[in-house]
Amino acid sequence: MPLRRPSQRQKGEPTIALINIVFLMLIFFMIAGALAPPLDNRVELVDTAELEGRAPPDAAVVLPDGSLSYRSEPIDVAGVVAQSETGTDAEGEETTELRLVPDRNLPARTLLSLAGELRAAGAGDIWLITQKGLE
């Protein structure tokens, strides 16, 4: 009975070489390309550490149940739009800007539906004031 030759095992692909090439390409592109343009050396940034952090007085507060208040008084959607500032956008058209301070526990779905109601009532830009913005 003739003996069969054992089949030769195929060697695995050298993945270390491929990883090295990809790593070197990554380093090359990080050095060759600018990740972000550098800031002009003549610019001095504003220091806001001394500013007092508080909500703007013209902002409406959205409570966790979705109700609105303005300067500690209950208000409806039409009242919020009526008290908001009007200005002009880039095209020269008149827009209504209003600021909302939502409660942390306000569900996002409620906030989105409220924003839709405000848009339907005539609000243009809706700015949300957050804790980071107040710091």
Protein Blocks (a to p, Z undefined) as FASTA:
>chain_A
ZZdddddddddddfklmmmmmmmmmmmmmmmpcfbacddfkbccddfklpccdddfkbcc
ddfkopaceehiacdfklmmmmpccdddfkopacddddddddfklcfklmmmmmmmmmmn
opabdcdddfklmZZ
